[in-house]
Amino acid sequence: MNGILSYEFMQNALAAAILASIVCGLIGPFVVARRMVFISGGLSHTAFGGLGIAYWMGIRPIYGAIAFVLAAALFLGSLEEKKLNQNDLFIGILWAVGVAIGIVFVHLTPGYAPDLMSFLFGNILTVPRTDIAIMSVLVLIVVGTVAVFYKGFVAIALDEEFARARRLPVYGLKTGLTVLTALTIVTLIQVVGILLVIALLTIPVAIASELSMNFRKIIGLSIATGITVCLLGLSISYSIEFPSGATIILTGGTLLATVKILKRFALKRSPN
């Protein structure tokens, strides 16, 4: 193991896995509680438009992803403020338009664009040191913001009407949570790719929810589970030379199924 860790690409992969696990474990419970999974899918696919434009311009694709996803998050936040009842419609449009823009600019870029394929399907072994630094900044922003506004985020996640009754800035909190979700998605894209982001946001939360009903504990368990899933999936993918993103998600799915089976078996064995 020490021999493997002597390679810079493996050190970067481990750092990316841990950073991604922290943000997905921290934001995932809010995404699930707020039923924002479809929004997360729309934001992740919108990022492809930014990736394509950035690649065409010759700059780091992650910068384009950040710009596009943040713009989409603020747009969805403005829809919330206007109380439009067609959010799903606009999310679907953003989803499709983002992918279409990305495809067009990839087509306009001379030559083959292999780096963009890793953003679609994930290749944690190719994350460069520069992107690790960017991911670290994004994680610090997410962790710091959640730490400051934790009670407000929990209030709107679990009972929005109660939050309004307490005169909390519900619109600002909802928009802030959407923006944090967008930053989390950019971080996760580096690890599992655009197409698998939703799985890494939700699987650790699903496992944690099987083990606890306390929201704070679910966050902690989600982070620990995410780290376990990412590191175990990374080890398996490296050993058998399988795609890293897909292996991480399959590892998480297997762990979730195992936890559910063991819990059901334990309930049947417990006395009434």
C-alpha positions, 0 to 999 in steps of 0.5 A, spaced: 500 500 500 505 504 501 508 503 494 501 505 491 501 511 495 508 514 493 505 515 486 502 522 486 496 520 482 494 516 488 495 521 493 491 526 489 485 520 488 485 519 496 485 527 497 479 527 492 475 522 495 476 524 502 474 531 500 468 529 496 465 524 502 465 530 506 461 535 502 456 529 500 455 527 507 454 534 509 450 536 504 446 530 502 442 529 508 439 536 506 438 534 499 434 528 501 430 532 506 428 538 502 427 533 496 432 536 492 434 530 488 431 532 481 434 539 482 441 536 484 440 532 477 439 538 473 444 542 476 450 536 475 447 536 467 447 543 467 455 543 469 456 540 462 455 546 458 460 550 462 465 544 461 464 544 454 465 552 453 471 552 458 474 546 454 473 550 447 476 556 451 482 553 453 481 554 460 480 549 466 474 545 465 472 546 472 472 553 472 466 553 467 462 548 471 463 552 477 460 558 473 454 554 470 452 551 476 452 557 480 448 561 475 443 555 474 442 555 482 441 562 482 436 562 477 432 556 480 433 560 487 429 566 483 424 561 481 423 560 488 422 567 490 417 568 484 413 562 487 412 559 480 409 552 480 413 550 474 420 548 477 420 541 474 419 544 467 425 549 468 429 544 471 428 539 465 430 545 460 436 547 464 438 539 464 437 538 457 440 545 455 446 544 459 448 538 456 446 540 449 451 546 450 456 542 452 456 537 446 456 543 441 462 546 444 466 539 445 464 538 437 467 545 436 473 544 439 479 541 435 481 534 436 478 529 441 476 531 448 478 525 453 478 530 459 471 531 458 469 524 458 472 523 465 467 529 467 461 525 464 463 518 467 468 520 473 476 518 473 478 519 480 485 517 478 486 523 473 484 529 478 490 533 478 493 537 484 491 544 481 483 541 482 485 538 489 486 545 491 480 548 488 476 542 491 479 544 498 477 551 497 470 549 495 469 544 501 472 550 506 466 554 503 461 549 504 463 547 511 464 554 513 457 556 511 453 550 513 457 551 520 454 558 520 447 557 518 446 550 520 440 551 525 437 555 519 438 550 514 435 544 518 429 548 520 427 549 512 429 542 511 425 539 516 419 544 517 419 550 512 412 552 515 415 552 522 421 556 519 417 561 516 413 562 523 420 563 526 421 569 521 427 566 519 430 568 512 427 562 508 428 565 501 435 566 503 436 560 506 433 556 500 437 559 495 444 558 499 442 551 500 441 550 493 448 554 491 452 549 496 449 544 493 451 546 486 458 547 489 458 540 492 456 537 485 462 541 482 466 537 487 463 530 486 464 531 478 471 530 479 470 523 483 464 520 480 462 524 474 456 528 472 452 522 470 453 519 477 453 525 482 446 523 484 448 516 487 454 519 491 449 524 494 444 520 496 447 513 497 451 515 504 445 518 506 440 512 505 445 508 509 446 513 515 438 513 515 438 506 516 442 507 522 440 513 526 434 517 526 437 523 529 439 529 523 446 531 526 448 523 527 445 522 520 450 527 517 456 524 521 454 517 519 454 520 511 461 523 511 464 516 514 460 512 510 462 516 504 469 516 505 468 508 506 465 507 500 470 512 496 476 509 499 473 502 498 471 503 491 477 506 489 481 500 492 477 495 488 477 499 481 485 500 482 486 492 483 481 490 478 482 496 473 475 497 473 472 505 472 473 508 478 466 512 478 462 506 477 466 502 482 465 507 487 457 507 486 456 500 485 460 499 492 455 504 495 449 500 492 452 493 495 453 496 502 446 499 502 443 493 500 448 489 505 445 494 511 438 493 509 439 486 509 442 485 516 437 490 519 431 486 517 435 480 519 436 483 526 429 486 527 426 479 525 431 476 531 429 481 536 424 479 541 417 483 540 
